[in-house]
Amino acid sequence: HFADEGMVHRMFSEMHICDWWHGVQVFMISMALLCRADVVIKAKLPKGRTVVPLIFATDKTQVTDFSQNAMYPLYMSIGNIDKATRRKPSLHAWILVAYLPTPKLDDQELTDLGARVARARLFHRCMAEVVQPLIEAGKNGVMLTGGDGDVRHCHPILATYSGDHPEQCLVACCMETRCPRCLVERSGWIGRTTPSPNFAVTPSAGIFS
């Protein structure tokens, strides 16, 4: 999809016209290495199968204005549904997957830093439990019934995680004063147009293994 007849300016509107989908559908590239230049192609997705890109979204919300009680819902949708449908709550394109815990840890003998680290580790542990059933399904595929009634062999794979900046930093295991997508120092932000490798090649990548 291009915005001009000369096919110079590419236009992105839906997930299925992006490079990520093509790379996974055709080459079944390892998710952790998808954004790296030295990625090794493992295998081609068998003919007749399709990718179901999973979209996760979280938004920690205060229950009331006069208390510290909060809820941390985790929602999921799929990229096969067009964005016009996904963004309309009345069409129910999102499902509630889990409520993540939001402990204060006030009764624990922890420093402020220790409490923040404990909450971050708890978040990643809970997310690991949530996505655990998806690992086998993503590798071998599952039979799913589409809206048209046909049954297809699909591979559900986590494609994107939607959240505000603090949540993105929590997922990427970095401080909120840093970029969750690259290694650029704050002094190098001005005038930079080329992104550095994402969290998959940073020292904090070990937390995902």
Buried (B, 14 or more C-beta within 10 A) or exposed (E): EEEEEEEEEEEEEBBBEBEBBEBBBEBBBBBBBBBBEEBEEEEEBEEEEBBBBBBBBBEBEEEEEEEEEEEBBBBBBBBBBEEEEBEEEEEEBBEEBBEBEBEEBEEEEBEEEEBEEBBBEBBBEBBEEBBEEBEEBBEEBBEBEEEEEEEBBBBBBBBEBEBEEEBBBBBBBBEEEBBBBBBBEEEEEEEEEEEEBBBBBBEEBEEBE
